Amino acid sequence: MRAPFCSGLSFGLLLLAGCAGYQLGPTGGQVAGRRSVQVDYFQNKTAEPRLADTVNNALRRALQQDGTLRLETQEPGDIIVTGTIIAFERPAASFQPVDVITVRDYYVRLTARVRAVERSTGKVLVERDVMGRTLVRAGTDQSSVERQALPLAAEDFARKAASLVVDGKW
């Protein structure tokens, strides 16, 4: 009778120890929703059309899902996020086993310079390049493969950029 109790107690303590680093609510020490963020339309300096639309939508969605900052769409926000998409690349990740010239997998990669400024003081909170990427298998219909991969790369970018804005040391 004592052995099941001890093993159950050990399991419970182990489970609680695994959750010791988890923090409920905002991670930057801020009160959720107290400050607002405004995401201005990103400039697209690449040849890829409609890239800015996908990136902007993904960043807005990531900030809303985080919930630390209130996303402003009508009024000016406390923090203004702007950006410029500076690169869109498709580097090879792997090649066919019998043909070292033919690409089998490649990355869809986008890089944007993200800048977050506090409206009231003009203080730059974040200014840095952020990259989002996803792995794609080369196929026969390359345009549809990339059309499906682009939102995934934008979501990866948005997660990283939102984390920088929300968890910044400001």
LUMKE-826935 format. One record per residue: residue number from 1; chain; x, y, z of N, C-alpha, C in turn. Coordinates in pm, 1 decimal. Each point is the difference from the previous one (the first is absolute). Layout:
residues N
+------+-------+----------+----------+----------+----------+----------+----------+----------+----------+----------+
: resi : chain :     n_px :     n_py :     n_pz :    ca_px :    ca_py :    ca_pz :     c_px :     c_py :     c_pz :
+------+-------+----------+----------+----------+----------+----------+----------+----------+----------+----------+
:  NUM :     A :        X :        Y :        Z :        X :        Y :        Z :        X :        Y :        Z :
...
+------+-------+----------+----------+----------+----------+----------+----------+----------+----------+----------+
END
This chain:
residues 170
+------+-------+----------+----------+----------+----------+----------+----------+----------+----------+----------+
: resi : chain :     n_px :     n_py :     n_pz :    ca_px :    ca_py :    ca_pz :     c_px :     c_py :     c_pz :
+------+-------+----------+----------+----------+----------+----------+----------+----------+----------+----------+
:    1 :     A :     82.5 :   -118.4 :      0.0 :    -82.5 :    118.4 :      0.0 :     87.4 :    125.4 :      0.0 :
:    2 :     A :    112.4 :     -7.2 :     64.0 :     87.6 :    115.9 :      8.8 :     71.1 :     27.9 :   -132.0 :
:    3 :     A :     35.3 :   -101.6 :    -76.4 :     72.5 :     17.2 :   -126.0 :    -83.5 :     76.6 :   -103.1 :
:    4 :     A :   -130.6 :    -30.9 :    -19.6 :    -78.0 :     78.0 :    -97.4 :    -13.0 :    146.5 :     41.5 :
:    5 :     A :    -12.3 :     24.8 :    129.5 :    -11.1 :    138.3 :     46.9 :    128.1 :     76.7 :    -29.5 :
:    6 :     A :    114.2 :    -61.1 :     28.9 :    129.6 :     65.9 :    -22.7 :     23.8 :     22.6 :   -148.3 :
:    7 :     A :    -34.4 :    -96.4 :    -82.1 :     21.1 :     18.3 :   -144.4 :    -95.8 :    106.2 :    -54.7 :
:    8 :     A :   -122.8 :      4.6 :     51.7 :    -94.6 :    103.7 :    -42.3 :     46.3 :    137.8 :     43.1 :
:    9 :     A :     52.8 :     10.1 :    121.6 :     51.8 :    126.6 :     50.0 :    121.5 :     43.7 :    -81.2 :
:   10 :     A :     87.3 :    -93.8 :    -32.7 :    118.8 :     31.2 :    -80.8 :    -40.8 :     49.0 :   -137.9 :
:   11 :     A :    -98.9 :    -66.8 :    -59.3 :    -48.6 :     40.3 :   -132.0 :    -60.3 :    140.7 :      4.9 :
:   12 :     A :    -75.4 :     29.4 :    103.9 :    -60.7 :    132.7 :     15.2 :    104.1 :    109.1 :     16.0 :
:   13 :     A :    101.7 :    -26.4 :     78.6 :    107.5 :     97.8 :     17.7 :     77.3 :     20.0 :   -129.3 :
:   14 :     A :     23.0 :   -105.5 :    -72.6 :     69.1 :      8.3 :   -128.2 :    -82.5 :     81.3 :   -100.0 :
:   15 :     A :   -129.5 :    -19.5 :      0.4 :    -89.1 :     73.9 :    -88.6 :      1.4 :    148.6 :     33.8 :
:   16 :     A :     -5.5 :     33.2 :    127.6 :      4.7 :    140.3 :     40.9 :    133.9 :     63.8 :    -31.2 :
:   17 :     A :    108.9 :    -74.2 :     13.7 :    132.3 :     53.1 :    -30.4 :     12.5 :     31.1 :   -148.8 :
:   18 :     A :    -65.8 :    -77.0 :    -84.3 :      3.1 :     24.8 :   -143.9 :    -69.2 :    129.1 :    -38.2 :
:   19 :     A :    -93.5 :     46.1 :     80.8 :    -74.3 :    123.1 :    -28.0 :     57.3 :    119.9 :     74.0 :
:   20 :     A :    113.3 :    -15.7 :     66.6 :     54.4 :    106.7 :     83.2 :     35.8 :    123.9 :    -80.8 :
:   21 :     A :     42.1 :    -14.5 :   -125.4 :     39.6 :    114.4 :    -81.2 :   -114.5 :     62.8 :    -75.8 :
:   22 :     A :   -117.9 :    -57.3 :      6.2 :   -114.0 :     53.4 :    -73.8 :    -54.6 :    123.8 :     68.3 :
:   23 :     A :    -32.4 :     98.8 :    -80.0 :    -55.1 :    123.2 :     54.8 :   -132.5 :     27.7 :    -68.4 :
:   24 :     A :   -101.4 :     19.9 :     77.7 :   -132.2 :     29.5 :    -52.4 :     -9.0 :    149.0 :    -29.1 :
:   25 :     A :    -48.4 :     35.7 :   -117.8 :    -16.4 :    140.7 :    -36.3 :    121.3 :     54.2 :    -72.3 :
:   26 :     A :      8.1 :    132.0 :    -14.2 :    108.7 :     63.4 :    -73.8 :    136.0 :    -31.6 :     60.4 :
:   27 :     A :     99.6 :    -19.5 :    -87.2 :    132.4 :    -39.1 :     46.1 :     92.1 :    117.6 :     22.3 :
:   28 :     A :    -32.4 :    116.9 :    -49.3 :     88.8 :    115.1 :     13.4 :    -22.7 :     80.2 :    126.3 :
:   29 :     A :    -80.4 :    -50.2 :     93.4 :    -26.9 :     72.4 :    122.2 :   -102.3 :    111.1 :    -18.1 :
:   30 :     A :    -69.2 :      1.6 :   -111.9 :    -99.7 :    103.3 :    -27.7 :   -139.3 :    -51.1 :     34.0 :
:   31 :     A :    -91.6 :     91.7 :     12.9 :   -139.4 :    -34.7 :     20.6 :    -63.1 :    -18.2 :   -138.0 :
:   32 :     A :    -68.0 :   -110.3 :    -20.3 :    -58.6 :    -30.4 :   -130.8 :   -101.7 :    105.9 :    -40.6 :
:   33 :     A :     15.3 :     52.8 :   -120.4 :    -95.5 :     94.4 :    -55.5 :     13.2 :    142.9 :     48.4 :
:   34 :     A :     94.6 :     28.4 :     86.3 :     14.7 :    136.3 :     51.1 :     53.2 :     94.8 :   -107.2 :
:   35 :     A :     93.9 :    -47.5 :    -80.0 :     56.6 :     80.3 :   -108.1 :    -50.6 :    -52.4 :   -133.4 :
:   36 :     A :      5.0 :     86.3 :    -99.6 :    -49.9 :    -39.1 :   -131.8 :    112.5 :      5.8 :   -102.9 :
:   37 :     A :    -18.8 :    -73.0 :   -107.4 :     97.9 :     -4.5 :   -108.4 :    -71.3 :     27.8 :   -131.9 :
:   38 :     A :     67.4 :     74.1 :    -83.5 :    -49.8 :     31.8 :   -133.6 :    100.9 :    -56.6 :    -98.7 :
:   39 :     A :    -45.3 :    -82.6 :    -94.6 :     88.5 :    -57.9 :   -100.1 :    -24.0 :     72.8 :   -131.8 :
:   40 :     A :     99.7 :     78.9 :    -40.7 :     -8.5 :     68.9 :   -128.3 :     35.7 :    -96.7 :   -111.7 :
:   41 :     A :    -47.6 :     32.2 :   -118.8 :     20.8 :    -86.5 :   -115.6 :    149.4 :    -11.2 :    -32.7 :
:   42 :     A :     50.3 :   -120.3 :    -13.0 :    140.7 :    -23.3 :    -30.2 :     28.1 :     34.0 :   -146.3 :
:   43 :     A :    117.4 :     55.0 :    -25.3 :     44.3 :     23.5 :   -137.1 :     61.2 :   -128.3 :    -53.1 :
:   44 :     A :    -19.4 :    -25.7 :   -128.3 :     55.1 :   -119.0 :    -63.3 :    108.5 :     41.6 :    -98.0 :
:   45 :     A :    125.2 :    -27.0 :     34.5 :    113.4 :     33.9 :    -87.0 :     45.2 :   -120.5 :    -82.8 :
:   46 :     A :    -84.2 :   -103.5 :     -7.5 :     34.2 :   -118.6 :    -77.9 :    -85.1 :     -3.7 :   -127.5 :
:   47 :     A :     29.0 :    -94.1 :    -85.6 :    -75.2 :    -15.5 :   -124.3 :   -123.3 :    -89.1 :     16.9 :
:   48 :     A :    -19.5 :    -55.0 :    119.9 :   -112.5 :    -89.6 :     25.4 :   -127.7 :     81.0 :     23.4 :
:   49 :     A :   -101.8 :    -18.1 :    -85.9 :   -123.5 :     78.7 :     16.4 :    -82.6 :    -47.8 :    120.1 :
:   50 :     A :    -74.8 :     92.1 :     59.3 :    -93.2 :    -26.1 :    110.2 :     65.5 :    -57.7 :    125.3 :
:   51 :     A :    128.7 :     12.9 :     11.0 :     70.7 :    -51.0 :    117.1 :    -32.2 :     82.8 :    123.8 :
:   52 :     A :    -11.0 :    130.7 :    -16.5 :    -27.9 :     88.0 :    114.4 :   -137.2 :    -28.7 :     60.3 :
:   53 :     A :    -98.7 :    -32.3 :    -82.7 :   -133.1 :    -33.5 :     51.8 :      6.7 :   -121.0 :     92.6 :
:   54 :     A :     68.1 :   -102.8 :    -45.0 :     10.9 :   -123.9 :     77.8 :     75.0 :     23.9 :    130.8 :
:   55 :     A :    108.5 :     75.7 :     -5.8 :     80.5 :     28.1 :    118.9 :    -79.3 :     85.4 :     99.6 :
:   56 :     A :    -66.2 :    104.8 :    -49.4 :    -78.6 :     86.2 :     89.2 :   -111.6 :    -77.0 :     70.2 :
:   57 :     A :    -73.0 :    -79.8 :    -75.0 :   -109.4 :    -78.1 :     60.0 :     53.1 :    -97.3 :    104.4 :
:   58 :     A :    111.4 :    -65.4 :    -29.9 :     56.6 :    -96.6 :     94.9 :     47.6 :     69.7 :    127.1 :
:   59 :     A :     61.8 :    117.6 :    -12.3 :     48.9 :     71.6 :    117.7 :   -115.8 :     49.9 :     85.5 :
:   60 :     A :   -102.5 :     51.6 :    -61.2 :   -116.9 :     45.0 :     75.9 :    -64.9 :   -116.9 :     75.1 :
:   61 :     A :    -11.7 :   -112.7 :    -68.4 :    -59.3 :   -118.5 :     61.7 :     85.0 :    -49.0 :    117.9 :
:   62 :     A :    133.3 :      0.7 :    -16.4 :     89.2 :    -45.2 :    107.7 :     -9.5 :     91.8 :    122.3 :
:   63 :     A :     -8.1 :    130.0 :    -22.9 :    -12.7 :     93.6 :    111.4 :   -134.6 :    -15.2 :     70.7 :
:   64 :     A :   -105.9 :    -24.6 :    -76.4 :   -131.4 :    -21.7 :     61.5 :     -1.8 :   -128.3 :     81.5 :
:   65 :     A :     59.7 :   -105.8 :    -53.5 :      1.9 :   -127.6 :     71.6 :     81.5 :      9.2 :    127.5 :
:   66 :     A :    107.0 :     78.4 :     -1.1 :     81.6 :     15.2 :    120.3 :    -80.0 :     67.4 :    111.0 :
:   67 :     A :    -69.7 :    107.8 :    -33.2 :    -87.6 :     64.7 :     95.9 :     64.7 :     97.0 :     96.6 :
:   68 :     A :    131.5 :     11.2 :     -0.7 :     66.1 :     92.6 :     91.4 :    -30.8 :    144.1 :    -38.7 :
:   69 :     A :      5.6 :     28.1 :   -129.2 :    -29.1 :    133.3 :    -50.9 :   -133.3 :     -2.5 :    -73.4 :
:   70 :     A :    -75.4 :    105.9 :     13.3 :   -127.9 :     13.3 :    -69.2 :     27.1 :     50.2 :   -141.3 :
:   71 :     A :    -49.1 :    -68.3 :   -100.7 :     20.9 :     39.6 :   -138.8 :    -96.6 :    111.7 :    -36.6 :
:   72 :     A :     53.9 :    114.8 :    -38.7 :    -81.5 :    114.2 :    -41.4 :    -17.3 :     -2.1 :   -151.0 :
:   73 :     A :   -122.7 :     18.0 :    -44.0 :    -26.1 :      7.7 :   -143.4 :    -59.6 :    134.9 :    -38.7 :
:   74 :     A :    -59.5 :     71.2 :     94.6 :    -62.2 :    128.9 :    -28.9 :     77.4 :    116.7 :     59.9 :
:   75 :     A :     39.7 :    -12.2 :    124.9 :     69.4 :    106.9 :     72.5 :    150.8 :    -23.6 :     -4.8 :
:   76 :     A :     79.9 :    104.7 :     23.7 :    145.3 :    -19.0 :      7.2 :     36.6 :    -85.5 :    121.9 :
:   77 :     A :     98.6 :    -87.5 :    -16.2 :     43.1 :    -86.5 :    109.4 :    110.5 :     63.1 :     82.1 :
:   78 :     A :     23.0 :    -54.2 :    119.1 :    109.8 :     44.6 :     85.2 :    134.9 :    -35.5 :    -61.9 :
:   79 :     A :      3.2 :   -113.3 :    -69.9 :    121.0 :    -47.2 :    -67.0 :    -31.6 :    -12.0 :   -148.4 :
:   80 :     A :     87.3 :     54.2 :    -83.4 :    -19.1 :     -6.4 :   -144.5 :    103.7 :    -95.7 :    -58.1 :
:   81 :     A :    -47.4 :   -102.7 :    -68.5 :     88.3 :    -97.7 :    -63.0 :     -0.2 :     24.8 :   -149.9 :
:   82 :     A :    118.0 :     21.9 :    -55.2 :     15.7 :     15.9 :   -144.8 :    103.0 :   -101.6 :    -46.4 :
:   83 :     A :      7.0 :    -19.0 :   -129.4 :     97.6 :    -94.8 :    -50.7 :     19.0 :      9.3 :   -148.9 :
:   84 :     A :    110.6 :    -57.2 :    -43.9 :     33.2 :     -8.4 :   -141.3 :     44.5 :   -141.6 :    -29.6 :
:   85 :     A :    -65.6 :    -63.4 :    -94.7 :     40.3 :   -134.5 :    -42.4 :    119.3 :     18.5 :    -92.3 :
:   86 :     A :    115.0 :    -49.7 :     41.9 :    123.4 :     26.2 :    -72.2 :     51.2 :   -119.3 :    -80.4 :
:   87 :     A :    -50.6 :   -120.1 :     27.0 :     48.8 :   -116.0 :    -74.6 :   -107.2 :   -108.3 :     -8.4 :
:   88 :     A :     -5.6 :    -64.6 :   -114.6 :    -83.7 :   -117.5 :    -20.6 :     84.5 :    -97.6 :    -80.0 :
:   89 :     A :     32.3 :   -113.9 :     61.3 :     94.5 :    -93.9 :    -60.3 :    -55.3 :   -141.3 :     -0.8 :
:   90 :     A :     59.0 :    -81.2 :    -86.1 :    -34.8 :   -141.8 :    -10.2 :    127.2 :    -84.3 :     -5.4 :
:   91 :     A :     77.3 :     -5.0 :    108.7 :    123.7 :    -79.4 :     -3.2 :    -28.1 :   -149.7 :      9.6 :
:   92 :     A :     86.4 :    -77.6 :    -62.0 :    -13.2 :   -145.9 :      1.1 :     28.6 :    -54.0 :    139.2 :
:   93 :     A :    -77.4 :   -100.5 :     40.4 :     20.5 :    -65.2 :    129.0 :     57.2 :   -140.2 :    -18.1 :
:   94 :     A :    -48.0 :    -71.0 :   -104.2 :     52.9 :   -133.6 :    -29.2 :    -15.7 :    -28.1 :   -148.9 :
:   95 :     A :     76.3 :    -97.6 :    -46.9 :      0.8 :    -35.0 :   -141.2 :    -42.7 :   -144.2 :    -19.3 :
:   96 :     A :    -36.6 :    -35.3 :   -123.9 :    -38.6 :   -137.7 :    -31.6 :    117.9 :    -92.9 :     29.1 :
:   97 :     A :    -24.5 :   -119.0 :     53.2 :    109.7 :    -90.6 :     36.9 :     88.3 :    -41.6 :   -118.0 :
:   98 :     A :    -58.3 :    -13.9 :   -117.7 :     78.6 :    -46.6 :   -114.6 :     41.6 :    114.0 :    -92.5 :
:   99 :     A :    -48.6 :    120.8 :     28.4 :     29.2 :    115.0 :    -85.3 :     28.5 :    120.3 :     89.3 :
:  100 :     A :    126.1 :     32.3 :     17.0 :     37.4 :    105.7 :     93.2 :    -25.7 :    141.1 :    -53.0 :
:  101 :     A :    -56.5 :     10.9 :   -117.6 :    -32.8 :    130.8 :    -56.9 :   -147.3 :     34.2 :     22.5 :
:  102 :     A :    -85.8 :   -102.1 :      1.4 :   -143.6 :     21.9 :     12.6 :    -39.7 :     14.7 :    146.9 :
:  103 :     A :    -64.7 :    111.5 :     30.4 :    -43.3 :     29.0 :    136.2 :   -122.9 :    -84.3 :     34.5 :
:  104 :     A :      1.4 :    -60.8 :    118.7 :   -115.0 :    -75.7 :     47.5 :    -81.9 :     83.7 :     98.3 :
:  105 :     A :     67.0 :     66.0 :     94.0 :    -65.2 :     85.7 :     98.3 :     69.8 :    135.5 :     -0.8 :
:  106 :     A :    -78.0 :    103.9 :     25.3 :     59.0 :    132.7 :     11.6 :    -77.9 :     80.0 :    103.3 :
:  107 :     A :     61.9 :    106.9 :     45.5 :    -64.0 :     89.2 :     95.2 :    -65.4 :    115.9 :    -74.0 :
:  108 :     A :   -114.1 :     40.6 :     48.1 :    -58.0 :    127.8 :    -38.4 :     29.1 :     89.5 :    119.4 :
:  109 :     A :     79.5 :    104.6 :    -24.5 :     52.1 :     82.1 :    108.0 :    -27.2 :    147.1 :    -28.6 :
:  110 :     A :    -52.9 :     69.7 :     99.5 :    -18.5 :    143.9 :    -14.0 :     62.8 :     69.5 :    119.4 :
:  111 :     A :     58.8 :    115.5 :    -26.4 :     64.5 :     78.4 :    104.5 :    -56.2 :    141.0 :     -5.0 :
:  112 :     A :    -33.2 :     52.3 :    116.8 :    -52.9 :    135.8 :      8.2 :     68.7 :     74.5 :    113.8 :
:  113 :     A :     22.8 :    127.1 :    -22.2 :     53.6 :     86.6 :    104.4 :   -119.4 :     55.1 :     77.1 :
:  114 :     A :     -9.0 :    -34.6 :    126.3 :   -113.2 :     37.6 :     84.7 :     43.6 :    111.4 :     94.5 :
:  115 :     A :    -87.9 :     98.2 :     13.9 :     29.4 :    113.3 :     87.7 :   -124.0 :     29.3 :     84.0 :
:  116 :     A :     16.5 :      4.6 :    131.2 :   -108.5 :     34.9 :     91.2 :     41.0 :    125.1 :     76.1 :
:  117 :     A :    -88.1 :    101.0 :     -4.1 :     28.7 :    128.5 :     61.7 :   -112.3 :     34.9 :     96.3 :
:  118 :     A :     35.9 :     51.2 :    116.1 :    -98.5 :     46.9 :     95.2 :    -50.6 :    136.3 :    -47.5 :
:  119 :     A :   -130.5 :     11.4 :    -18.1 :    -57.8 :    121.4 :    -58.5 :     26.8 :    124.1 :     85.3 :
:  120 :     A :    -17.6 :     -9.8 :    129.4 :      8.3 :    118.6 :     86.1 :    141.3 :     56.6 :     11.2 :
:  121 :     A :    101.8 :    -85.6 :      2.7 :    137.6 :     47.2 :     21.0 :     86.1 :     -5.5 :   -125.8 :
:  122 :     A :    -40.9 :    -78.1 :    -98.5 :     82.1 :    -17.7 :   -119.4 :    114.1 :    -97.5 :     20.9 :
:  123 :     A :      3.1 :    -63.6 :    116.1 :    106.1 :    -96.5 :     32.7 :    -14.7 :   -125.7 :    -86.5 :
:  124 :     A :    111.2 :    -40.5 :    -61.3 :      1.0 :   -122.1 :    -81.3 :      9.6 :   -118.8 :     94.3 :
:  125 :     A :   -102.6 :    -83.5 :     -1.2 :     -4.5 :   -116.5 :     88.0 :     67.0 :   -121.1 :    -63.1 :
:  126 :     A :    -23.7 :    -18.3 :   -129.6 :     56.8 :   -112.2 :    -74.4 :     37.3 :     49.8 :   -137.9 :
:  127 :     A :    118.1 :    -38.2 :    -45.0 :     39.0 :     25.4 :   -138.3 :     96.6 :   -109.7 :    -39.2 :
:  128 :     A :    -51.9 :    -94.5 :    -75.5 :     84.8 :   -112.7 :    -36.9 :    -60.0 :    -79.8 :   -113.4 :
:  129 :     A :     84.6 :    -76.0 :    -68.7 :    -45.1 :    -85.8 :   -109.2 :    -54.4 :   -130.0 :     58.3 :
:  130 :     A :   -114.2 :    -42.3 :    -52.7 :    -63.7 :   -123.1 :     45.2 :    -24.5 :    -86.5 :   -123.1 :
:  131 :     A :     31.5 :   -129.1 :     12.2 :    -17.5 :    -91.6 :   -112.1 :   -106.8 :   -104.1 :     32.0 :
:  132 :     A :    -83.0 :    -29.1 :    -97.6 :    -96.4 :   -108.3 :     10.1 :     25.1 :    -97.1 :   -113.2 :
:  133 :     A :    -16.6 :   -127.8 :     27.0 :     26.2 :    -98.6 :   -105.5 :    -85.9 :   -123.3 :     18.6 :
:  134 :     A :     -9.0 :    -75.5 :   -107.8 :    -64.9 :   -129.6 :      3.6 :     67.4 :    -89.6 :   -103.8 :
:  135 :     A :     -6.4 :   -128.9 :     22.2 :     59.6 :    -97.3 :    -90.2 :   -104.6 :    -47.9 :    -98.6 :
:  136 :     A :     39.6 :     -8.8 :   -128.4 :    -92.7 :    -35.9 :   -106.4 :     59.8 :   -113.4 :    -83.3 :
:  137 :     A :    -83.3 :    -94.4 :    -37.7 :     41.9 :   -107.4 :    -90.3 :    -26.8 :     44.3 :   -142.6 :
:  138 :     A :    101.6 :     -4.9 :    -84.3 :    -16.1 :     39.2 :   -140.2 :    -98.3 :    -94.7 :    -67.5 :
:  139 :     A :    -87.6 :     57.0 :    -80.5 :   -101.8 :    -80.8 :    -65.7 :    -18.0 :     40.6 :   -144.6 :
:  140 :     A :   -101.7 :    -57.2 :    -61.8 :    -25.8 :     30.1 :   -140.6 :    -70.1 :    134.7 :    -17.1 :
:  141 :     A :    -85.2 :     36.7 :     94.5 :    -70.1 :    127.9 :     -6.0 :     63.2 :     94.1 :    102.1 :
:  142 :     A :    111.9 :     59.3 :    -38.2 :     79.8 :     79.4 :     91.9 :    -72.3 :    124.6 :     50.2 :
:  143 :     A :    -79.5 :     62.8 :    -82.6 :    -67.2 :    122.9 :     42.6 :   -101.7 :    -27.7 :    110.8 :
:  144 :     A :    -74.6 :   -109.7 :     -9.3 :    -97.1 :    -30.0 :    106.0 :     70.5 :    -44.6 :    127.9 :
:  145 :     A :    113.6 :    -67.0 :    -12.7 :     77.7 :    -38.8 :    118.6 :     47.5 :    124.7 :     74.0 :
:  146 :     A :     49.9 :     98.0 :    -72.9 :     46.0 :    123.3 :     63.9 :   -116.3 :     81.9 :     54.7 :
:  147 :     A :   -113.0 :     -2.9 :    -66.5 :   -117.4 :     73.0 :     48.0 :    -45.6 :    -55.6 :    134.4 :
:  148 :     A :     15.3 :   -130.5 :     19.4 :    -35.4 :    -61.7 :    127.3 :    107.7 :     22.4 :    105.4 :
:  149 :     A :    125.9 :     12.9 :    -42.1 :    111.6 :     13.7 :     94.1 :     15.7 :    143.2 :     51.6 :
:  150 :     A :    -38.7 :     97.1 :    -78.7 :     18.8 :    139.9 :     37.3 :    -67.4 :     37.4 :    132.3 :
:  151 :     A :   -126.1 :    -38.7 :     23.8 :    -60.3 :     31.1 :    130.4 :     72.0 :    -67.2 :    117.3 :
:  152 :     A :     58.0 :   -116.4 :    -21.7 :     73.1 :    -68.5 :    107.3 :    127.5 :     75.7 :     35.6 :
:  153 :     A :     71.1 :     49.1 :   -100.3 :    120.0 :     80.4 :     25.5 :    -38.0 :    131.7 :     67.6 :
:  154 :     A :   -111.5 :     58.7 :    -42.5 :    -46.3 :    125.4 :     60.8 :    -40.4 :    -21.2 :    145.3 :
:  155 :     A :    -61.9 :   -112.8 :     31.5 :    -37.5 :    -30.5 :    138.0 :    122.9 :    -20.2 :     87.8 :
:  156 :     A :    103.0 :    -65.4 :    -54.8 :    124.8 :    -17.9 :     73.8 :     62.3 :    136.3 :     28.7 :
:  157 :     A :      3.5 :     85.6 :   -100.6 :     49.2 :    136.8 :     18.1 :    -81.9 :     73.2 :    106.3 :
:  158 :     A :   -132.1 :     -8.3 :     -9.6 :    -89.3 :     74.3 :     89.7 :     17.4 :    -44.0 :    145.2 :
:  159 :     A :     16.4 :   -129.1 :     23.3 :     22.6 :    -48.8 :    137.1 :    125.6 :     62.6 :     59.4 :
:  160 :     A :    106.6 :      2.2 :    -79.5 :    126.9 :     54.9 :     47.9 :     -9.3 :    151.3 :     20.8 :
:  161 :     A :    -60.9 :     69.8 :    -95.4 :    -11.2 :    145.7 :     10.0 :    -91.0 :     40.1 :    116.1 :
:  162 :     A :   -111.5 :    -68.4 :     16.6 :    -92.0 :     30.9 :    110.4 :     68.9 :    -23.5 :    134.0 :
:  163 :     A :     77.9 :   -104.3 :      9.3 :     73.1 :    -28.8 :    123.6 :     98.6 :    112.1 :     31.5 :
:  164 :     A :     68.2 :     51.8 :   -100.9 :     93.0 :    111.1 :     21.7 :    -72.1 :    124.5 :     50.1 :
:  165 :     A :   -113.4 :     29.9 :    -60.2 :    -75.0 :    120.3 :     37.9 :    -59.6 :    -14.7 :    139.9 :
:  166 :     A :    -58.3 :   -114.5 :     28.1 :    -70.0 :    -21.6 :    127.0 :     98.0 :    -20.4 :    115.6 :
:  167 :     A :    103.2 :    -79.9 :    -20.8 :     91.5 :    -36.1 :    108.9 :    123.2 :     88.1 :      6.1 :
:  168 :     A :      1.4 :    109.2 :    -74.8 :    114.6 :     89.7 :     -1.4 :     31.1 :     55.5 :    138.7 :
:  169 :     A :    123.0 :     37.8 :     20.3 :     44.8 :     54.9 :    129.0 :    -20.9 :    150.4 :     -0.4 :
:  170 :     A :   -122.2 :     43.4 :      2.5 :    -31.4 :    142.1 :      2.1 :    -97.8 :     23.5 :    107.9 :
+------+-------+----------+----------+----------+----------+----------+----------+----------+----------+----------+
END
